[in-house]
Structure formats: C-alpha cells, structure tokens
Amino acid sequence: MCALSNFFEKYLNAEPIFETKKVLQSSYTPEVIPHREKQMEDVSRILAPALRADKPSNLFIYGKTGTGKTITVRYTLQELLKIAKKRKVPVESIYLNCKLKKVADTEYRLIAQLSRELGRDIPATGLPTEEVYKIFFSELEKREGLILLILDEIDQLIKKVGDELLYTLTRINAELENSQLSLIGISNDTQFTTYLDSRVKSSLSEEELLFPPYNALQLQDILKERADLAFKEGVLDDGVIEKCAAYAAREHGDARRALELLRVSGELAERNGDGKISIKHLDEAENKIERDKIYDLVETQPKQHQVVLYSILLVCEKRKERIFTGEVYEVYKEICTKIGLRPLTQRRVSDIIGEFDMLGIIYARVISKGRYGRTREISPSIPETTQPKIKKLLTKDLGLT
C-alpha cells in the first residue's frame, strides 16, 4: 500500500474531532444569537413596517468586523419573511456581499447581479450601463411589493465605484409605481459615512445602528455554545475556549475570528492525528490565520490601493531604512503608466498609505519637514518572510508579470 493510501486509511480510522463543523463557519446562522438581543430588537422595530406593506426607512449598520452585524440582520430578516409569507404580505429580500470580486466591483456588475437576483439573466459584459438599469427597474416593477436590499460591506462598493450609484439606489422609489425598495447597508468601517456626499448620507442613513465589539466573556459564551454543537464530547482541553476568546478580544472583539480560530485549531489537531484540541493547536492556528488574513486583505484591495502597496514594497526592497511618501509616489506613477491606470494625486496616495497603516499592513508616522511641509515615514509591518509572496500576488493581480 502506498504512503498516501496509508495516510487516508489512518485518517479514516482515527476518532473524528468534529461533530458538525459548519456551525463554526461564518455563513452559519444559529438559532440563538447571544449578546445581540438589543440590536435584534432595534433592527426588528425599524423593519417591522414591511409587514404592513409599508416601506421601512433605509438602515445603515456599522461596527468592527465580527460584531454580529450580518448574522443579526440575516436572522431578523429570516423571521420577518416567515411572518410575511404566512400573512401573504409581498415582501422579499436580496442579499449581496460587495466585497466579492466580479459581483460588485463595477456599477454594471452590481446592477446586473441585482437583476439576476430578481430572475433576469444578464451577460457579464456587453450592454450599456443605462440599459442594465432599465432592466433592473423593469424587474423591480414586476415584483409588485417591497424589496429589502442588503448591501454587506457597502464601504467596499463605494471604494470601487463611488457614491453616485448609492444615491441612485436611495432615490429609486421616485421612479417605481408598483414596487418599493428599502436599503440596508452594512459596513465594517465606522467612519464610512463621513466620506459620503451629504445627499447620499442623508438618504442612506435614515436610521443608523452601531454594533459594539464583544468583550472576552461574551466571546466565551458564543464559543461555548458553538463548541457544544461543533465538537465531539471531551475533545477540548481546559483553557482553549478562554484563550481563544482572549485572542479575539484583543482583535477588537471579533467573534468571526474567534470561531475561525477554534475551527482551524480543530483541523490542525485532526490533521496531526491528535485526539484533543490543545493550547498548542490554538497557537498554531493563530499564526496560520494571521498569515492568511494578510493575503486576503491585500487581494481584495481596489487596484489603486494595490499599486500603492506594490510601490512601497519595491522602494523598501531597494532601501532597508525607512522611506517617505514622495519616493513611493514617484514609483507609483511609473507603475500606473505601465498598466494604463490614471495616477491619483500625491495627497490621495498619502491617504491610502494612512489606510494601510490603520489596517496594520504598514507602519506610517507623520513627520514635519519644516518649511517643506509634512510627509509620512513608512516601513512595512508585514513579516519579511511574507513580503515576497505578497509582492508575487500583487504582480499577478496588476498584470505586471
């Protein structure tokens, strides 16, 4: 028997650690959502007019990653739609994650995808954007009821296509006779609305809800509840739940990250043929996820942001000491010319560098150069061993191969 066959046989004969792994995935909607009772009640109150066939106010929900925003909205909508169906009230919902590539990275793709959600097949490219809007309006009118449109990670959409699209969506009811559209925007960026045009802001944020981070004790409750469903009895060592919650509490109370840590810890234990999940597996999972998070973060950035980061890495490669915005900007302009991208102003590039600093990808300190103004002193926060892989990923994404 070959080595691979031995491995698979050994894997199948080992006692499994997981009972139901899917309960640790972000797509899972639990029957109970601990520590979000008030937020569920708030969302329910705002959306309740839909059950009387009245249009609810547009709702904007914001808070850090993993604070239960999406899961709370989806759970509340699930319950609302059940009652609407029972009472024969014409209400339906469309959920779209704006972070997904080839779904919401251009105005055309977003409106085309919304039309597909309403049952109309539209080609990925080829039609004038105005024509796609007409099809979308036409499909909305056919519904003759209320459509609740949830745009998750709405800040990513605006970064890619600007806020004019959002203004069109918030004003769409003026052109509809038989149907109505209510917008629910969800954002991880707590400062997101400050960047919006005042017209868009007033239309989108008719109602606003902030989801606070979970603390370590709340995260422990969430993890214990999911762990009971996810794992076989007795496979978790003492202290794993507590340390997992502490890791995530350090990361702004991110429940999604806590659940991912627990799932990856289980997978590593199972892979090693260990019968129990220990603190050692949790520490390994933390290191692995940290690396994967950086790749995911870089890959999902808008093209202009990717060019700025690539420029930083190129300049840092040549000079090991700290570098400055001006040097990065010169390299950035050269790369834009190479790939046919219109360069942004140096001020905007400086803002993007500031965003990368907030994300923890680089370290950027604003320093004064006297009468020459202010600049940013930059150094990468990405580990040196990871930098070549990030550079390779960016080279491919930007078509510089």
C-alpha positions in Angstrom: 0.0 0.0 0.0 1.4 3.4 -1.0 2.2 6.2 1.6 -0.9 8.2 0.5 -3.2 5.2 1.0 -1.8 4.6 4.4 -2.4 8.3 5.3 -6.0 8.2 4.2 -6.7 4.9 6.0 -5.1 6.3 9.1 -7.3 9.4 8.8 -10.5 7.5 8.3 -9.7 5.1 11.2 -8.9 7.9 13.7 -11.7 9.1 16.0 -13.2 12.3 14.5 -12.9 15.5 16.4 -15.8 17.4 14.8 -19.5 16.6 15.2 -20.8 19.4 12.9 -18.0 21.7 11.5 -20.4 24.0 9.7 -21.5 25.7 12.9 -18.1 27.3 13.2 -18.3 28.8 9.7 -19.3 32.5 9.2 -22.1 31.5 6.8 -23.9 29.6 9.6 -27.0 31.3 11.2 -27.5 30.0 14.7 -31.0 29.6 16.4 -29.9 31.9 19.2 -27.5 34.9 18.9 -26.1 35.6 22.3 -25.5 39.2 23.4 -27.2 40.8 20.4 -30.8 40.9 21.8 -31.0 44.7 21.9 -29.6 45.0 18.3 -32.1 42.4 17.0 -34.9 44.3 18.7 -33.7 47.6 17.1 -33.4 46.1 13.6 -36.9 44.5 14.1 -38.5 47.8 15.1 -37.1 49.6 12.0 -38.1 46.8 9.5 -41.5 46.0 11.1 -43.5 48.4 8.8 -42.7 46.0 6.0 -45.3 43.6 7.5 -47.9 46.2 6.8 -46.7 46.6 3.2 -45.1 50.0 4.2 -41.6 50.9 3.2 -39.2 50.9 6.2 -36.6 53.6 6.5 -33.3 52.9 4.9 -31.0 51.5 7.5 -27.2 51.8 7.9 -25.5 49.4 10.3 -21.8 49.8 11.2 -19.3 48.3 13.6 -16.0 46.4 13.6 -15.6 43.0 11.8 -17.1 40.1 13.7 -19.5 42.1 15.9 -22.6 40.2 14.7 -23.9 42.7 12.1 -24.6 40.4 9.2 -25.8 37.5 11.3 -28.2 39.7 13.2 -29.7 41.2 10.0 -30.0 37.8 8.3 -31.6 36.2 11.3 -34.1 39.1 11.8 -35.0 39.1 8.1 -35.4 35.3 8.1 -38.0 35.7 10.9 -39.7 38.7 9.2 -40.0 36.9 5.9 -41.6 33.8 7.6 -44.4 36.1 9.0 -44.8 37.9 5.7 -45.2 34.6 3.9 -47.7 33.4 6.5 -49.8 36.6 6.2 -49.4 36.8 2.4 -47.6 40.2 2.5 -45.5 40.8 -0.6 -42.0 41.2 0.9 -38.7 39.7 -0.3 -35.0 40.3 0.3 -31.8 40.4 -1.8 -28.5 39.9 0.0 -25.3 40.9 -1.7 -21.7 40.9 -0.3 -20.0 43.9 -2.0 -16.5 42.5 -1.2 -16.9 39.7 -3.8 -14.9 40.1 -7.0 -16.8 40.2 -10.3 -20.1 40.9 -8.4 -19.8 44.5 -7.1 -16.5 45.8 -8.5 -18.2 48.0 -11.2 -21.6 49.7 -11.5 -22.5 47.4 -14.4 -21.7 44.2 -12.5 -23.6 45.3 -9.4 -26.8 46.2 -11.2 -26.5 43.1 -13.4 -26.2 40.9 -10.3 -29.2 42.6 -8.7 -31.2 41.9 -11.9 -30.1 38.3 -11.8 -31.3 38.0 -8.2 -34.7 39.2 -9.4 -34.7 36.4 -12.1 -33.4 38.2 -15.2 -30.4 36.7 -17.0 -27.9 39.5 -18.0 -24.5 39.0 -19.7 -21.3 39.7 -17.7 -20.4 42.5 -20.1 -21.7 44.0 -23.4 -24.8 46.1 -22.6 -24.7 49.8 -22.0 -25.0 50.5 -18.2 -28.1 52.6 -18.9 -29.8 49.5 -20.5 -28.9 47.4 -17.4 -30.5 50.0 -15.2 -33.7 49.8 -17.3 -33.8 46.0 -17.0 -33.3 46.3 -13.2 -36.2 48.9 -12.9 -38.4 46.7 -15.0 -37.8 43.6 -12.9 -38.4 45.6 -9.7 -41.8 46.8 -11.0 -42.8 43.2 -11.8 -42.5 42.3 -8.1 -45.4 44.5 -7.0 -44.3 44.5 -3.4 -41.4 45.5 -1.1 -37.8 44.5 -1.7 -35.3 44.8 1.1 -31.9 45.1 -0.4 -29.0 44.3 1.9 -25.6 45.5 0.7 -23.0 44.0 3.0 -19.5 45.6 3.2 -21.1 48.6 1.4 -17.9 50.6 2.0 -16.0 48.3 -0.4 -18.6 49.1 -3.1 -18.1 52.8 -2.7 -14.3 52.5 -2.8 -14.6 50.7 -6.1 -17.4 52.7 -7.9 -18.0 55.9 -5.9 -21.2 57.0 -4.1 -23.3 58.1 -7.2 -24.6 54.6 -7.5 -25.7 54.6 -3.9 -27.5 57.9 -4.5 -29.4 56.3 -7.5 -30.4 53.3 -5.3 -31.7 55.5 -2.5 -33.7 57.6 -4.9 -35.1 54.7 -7.0 -38.6 54.7 -5.4 -39.4 58.0 -7.1 -39.3 56.1 -10.4 -41.2 53.0 -9.2 -45.0 52.7 -9.2 -45.8 49.1 -8.3 -42.8 48.3 -6.0 -40.7 49.8 -3.3 -37.1 49.3 -2.4 -35.6 49.7 1.1 -31.8 49.7 1.5 -29.9 48.1 4.4 -26.2 49.0 4.3 -23.7 47.1 6.5 -20.1 48.4 7.0 -17.0 47.4 9.0 -15.7 51.0 8.6 -17.1 53.1 11.4 -16.0 56.3 9.6 -17.6 55.3 6.3 -20.4 57.8 6.2 -18.0 60.7 6.8 -16.7 60.1 3.2 -20.1 60.2 1.6 -21.6 63.1 -0.3 -24.1 64.8 2.0 -27.1 63.9 -0.3 -26.2 60.2 -0.2 -25.6 60.3 3.6 -29.0 61.8 4.4 -30.7 59.3 2.0 -28.9 56.2 3.2 -28.7 56.9 7.0 -32.4 57.5 7.7 -31.7 55.1 10.6 -28.3 54.2 12.0 -27.2 51.4 14.3 -23.8 50.9 15.8 -22.8 47.3 16.9 -20.2 47.4 19.7 -17.4 44.9 19.9 -17.8 41.7 22.1 -15.8 41.5 25.3 -13.8 38.4 26.3 -16.6 37.0 28.5 -19.3 37.4 25.8 -16.9 35.7 23.3 -16.5 32.8 25.7 -20.4 32.4 25.8 -20.5 32.4 21.9 -17.6 29.9 21.6 -19.0 27.5 24.3 -22.4 27.4 22.6 -20.9 26.7 19.2 -18.3 24.3 20.5 -21.0 22.1 22.1 -22.5 21.7 18.6 -19.3 21.6 16.6 -17.1 19.0 18.5 -17.4 15.5 19.9 -17.6 15.5 23.7 -14.4 15.9 25.7 -12.1 16.9 22.8 -11.4 20.4 24.0 -8.6 20.8 26.6 -9.2 23.1 29.5 -8.3 26.7 28.8 -8.7 26.5 25.0 -12.1 28.4 24.9 -10.8 31.1 27.3 -7.5 31.7 25.4 -9.4 31.7 22.1 -11.8 34.4 23.4 -8.8 36.4 24.7 -7.1 36.3 21.3 -10.2 37.6 19.6 -11.0 40.2 22.3 -7.5 41.6 21.6 -8.6 41.9 17.9 -11.5 44.3 18.7 -13.9 41.6 19.9 -14.1 39.8 16.6 -16.4 36.8 17.0 -15.9 35.6 13.5 -12.1 35.4 14.1 -12.7 33.5 17.4 -14.8 30.9 15.6 -12.3 30.6 12.8 -9.5 30.1 15.4 -11.5 27.3 17.0 -12.3 25.7 13.7 -8.7 25.8 12.4 -7.4 24.5 15.8 -9.7 21.5 15.4 -8.5 21.0 11.8 -4.8 21.1 12.9 -5.4 18.6 15.7 -7.3 16.3 13.3 -4.5 16.6 10.7 -1.9 15.7 13.3 -3.9 12.7 14.4 -4.3 14.2 17.9 -7.4 13.2 19.8 -7.7 16.5 21.6 -7.5 20.2 20.8 -4.8 21.9 23.0 -3.4 25.3 23.5 -0.6 24.3 21.2 -3.1 23.8 18.3 -4.7 27.2 19.1 -1.3 29.0 18.9 -0.5 27.3 15.6 -4.0 28.3 14.3 -3.4 32.0 15.4 -0.1 32.1 13.4 -1.7 30.5 10.3 -4.7 32.7 10.2 -2.6 35.9 10.7 -0.7 35.0 7.5 -3.8 34.1 5.6 -5.5 37.3 6.7 -2.8 39.5 5.2 -3.1 37.7 1.8 -6.9 38.1 1.8 -6.6 41.7 2.8 -4.2 42.5 0.0 -6.0 40.5 -2.6 -9.4 42.3 -2.0 -8.0 45.9 -2.1 -9.0 48.2 -5.0 -6.4 48.4 -7.8 -5.2 51.8 -6.9 -4.5 50.6 -3.3 -2.7 47.6 -4.7 -0.4 49.8 -6.8 0.4 51.9 -3.8 1.3 48.9 -1.7 3.4 47.4 -4.5 5.3 50.7 -4.8 6.0 50.7 -1.1 7.4 47.1 -1.2 9.5 48.0 -4.3 11.1 51.0 -2.6 11.6 49.1 0.7 13.4 46.3 -1.3 15.9 48.8 -2.6 16.4 50.7 0.7 16.3 49.0 4.1 15.9 52.2 6.1 12.5 54.0 6.4 11.1 55.6 3.3 8.9 58.6 2.6 5.7 59.3 0.7 7.4 61.3 -2.1 9.7 58.3 -3.0 6.7 56.0 -3.0 4.7 58.4 -5.2 7.4 58.5 -7.9 7.4 54.7 -8.2 3.6 54.6 -8.0 3.3 57.0 -11.0 5.7 54.8 -13.1 3.6 51.6 -12.3 0.4 53.4 -13.2 1.9 54.4 -16.6 2.9 50.7 -17.2 -0.5 49.3 -16.5 -2.6 52.1 -18.0 -4.0 53.4 -14.8 -4.6 57.1 -14.2 -2.5 58.2 -11.2 -4.1 59.8 -8.2 -2.8 62.9 -6.6 0.1 62.6 -4.0 -2.4 63.7 -1.3 -4.7 60.9 -2.1 -1.8 58.4 -2.2 -0.8 59.7 1.2 -4.4 59.0 2.4 -4.2 55.4 1.1 -0.9 55.0 2.9 -2.7 56.1 6.1 -5.4 53.5 5.4 -2.8 50.7 5.2 -1.3 52.0 8.5 -4.8 51.6 10.1 -5.1 48.0 8.7 -1.7 47.1 10.2 -0.1 46.3 6.8 2.5 49.1 7.1 3.7 51.5 9.8 3.4 55.1 8.8 4.3 58.0 11.0 3.5 61.6 10.0 6.6 63.8 10.4 7.2 67.5 9.8 9.9 68.7 7.4 9.7 72.3 8.5 9.0 74.7 5.6 8.9 71.7 3.2 5.6 70.5 4.9 4.7 67.2 6.3 5.3 63.7 5.0 4.9 60.1 6.1 7.8 57.9 7.2 6.9 54.4 6.1 8.1 50.9 6.9 6.2 47.6 6.2 4.5 45.7 9.1 4.3 42.6 7.0 6.9 40.0 8.2 9.9 39.8 5.9 9.3 36.2 5.1 5.8 37.1 3.8 6.7 40.1 1.7 8.0 38.1 -1.4 4.6 36.2 -1.5 2.6 39.5 -1.2 4.7 41.0 -4.0 4.2 38.0 -6.2 0.4 38.2 -5.5 0.3 41.9 -6.4 2.5 41.3 -9.6 -0.1 38.8 -10.8 -3.2 40.9 -9.8 -1.8 44.0 -11.5 -0.8 42.2 -14.7 2.9 43.0 -14.2 4.2 39.5 -15.0 
